[in-house]
Amino acid sequence: MPDLDVRHSATDLHRHSTPRRARRITSSTRHFVRHYVEMVVAMFLGMAVLGVPAGWALGAVGSSWSELNTDAPALMLLAMAVTMTVPMVGWMRYRGHGWRANTEMSASMLVPTFTAMALLQASVVDDIGLLLVVEHVAMLLGMLGAMLLRPAEYTHRHAEAHVDLQMAA
């Protein structure tokens, strides 16, 4: 009977016990996740960067963000959504996404905003802090939902489309 060597290193055991597929993240998954993260970063940078001139404009008419929060919270919700949506759309266009994808992604941002505004107007929810949290969570989930409805749009590079957009301009 042949002598069987049953000694294995921990690396060998791990290599044979974990399927290769489970350890490898596909490039399409990386593109999908990267796209989502890029949109979230663009939204929050936009809110910070565009919030400054919006604050100046409010100051020019004798108001402020804090006054909007108390006196016109629906307008504050809308202004915040716009300052997040505009840069996100700009980034998506830069990355080569078409108007259809941009419209869907904008809807994923604005529908929760209009819903929050309606809840506020109907006095269903009066806590603006709670509405802001719910609105932002709904936006993030809406974006993910829009991406999952059209995964082919978000699972590949758009560099070629970006070059086409530059040439068309």
LINFENPE-V521305 format. One record per residue. N is the residue number from 1. RES is the residue in one letter. SS is DSSP state (~ for helix, > for strand, _ for the rest). Layout:
n: <N	N>
res: <RES	RES>
ss: <SS	SS>
//
This chain:
n: <1	2	3	4	5	6	7	8	9	10	11	12	13	14	15	16	17	18	19	20	21	22	23	24	25	26	27	28	29	30	31	32	33	34	35	36	37	38	39	40	41	42	43	44	45	46	47	48	49	50	51	52	53	54	55	56	57	58	59	60	61	62	63	64	65	66	67	68	69	70	71	72	73	74	75	76	77	78	79	80	81	82	83	84	85	86	87	88	89	90	91	92	93	94	95	96	97	98	99	100	101	102	103	104	105	106	107	108	109	110	111	112	113	114	115	116	117	118	119	120	121	122	123	124	125	126	127	128	129	130	131	132	133	134	135	136	137	138	139	140	141	142	143	144	145	146	147	148	149	150	151	152	153	154	155	156	157	158	159	160	161	162	163	164	165	166	167	168	169>
res: <M	P	D	L	D	V	R	H	S	A	T	D	L	H	R	H	S	T	P	R	R	A	R	R	I	T	S	S	T	R	H	F	V	R	H	Y	V	E	M	V	V	A	M	F	L	G	M	A	V	L	G	V	P	A	G	W	A	L	G	A	V	G	S	S	W	S	E	L	N	T	D	A	P	A	L	M	L	L	A	M	A	V	T	M	T	V	P	M	V	G	W	M	R	Y	R	G	H	G	W	R	A	N	T	E	M	S	A	S	M	L	V	P	T	F	T	A	M	A	L	L	Q	A	S	V	V	D	D	I	G	L	L	L	V	V	E	H	V	A	M	L	L	G	M	L	G	A	M	L	L	R	P	A	E	Y	T	H	R	H	A	E	A	H	V	D	L	Q	M	A	A>
ss: <_	_	_	_	_	_	_	_	_	~	~	~	~	~	~	~	~	_	_	~	~	~	~	_	_	_	~	~	~	~	~	~	~	~	~	~	~	~	~	~	~	~	~	~	~	~	~	~	~	~	~	~	~	~	~	~	~	~	~	~	_	_	_	_	~	~	~	~	~	~	~	_	~	~	~	~	~	~	~	~	~	~	~	~	~	~	~	~	~	~	~	~	~	~	_	_	_	_	~	~	~	~	~	~	~	~	~	~	~	~	~	~	~	~	~	~	~	~	~	~	~	_	_	_	_	_	_	~	~	~	~	~	~	~	~	~	~	~	~	~	~	~	~	~	~	~	~	~	~	_	~	~	~	~	_	_	_	_	~	~	~	~	~	~	~	~	~	~	_>
//
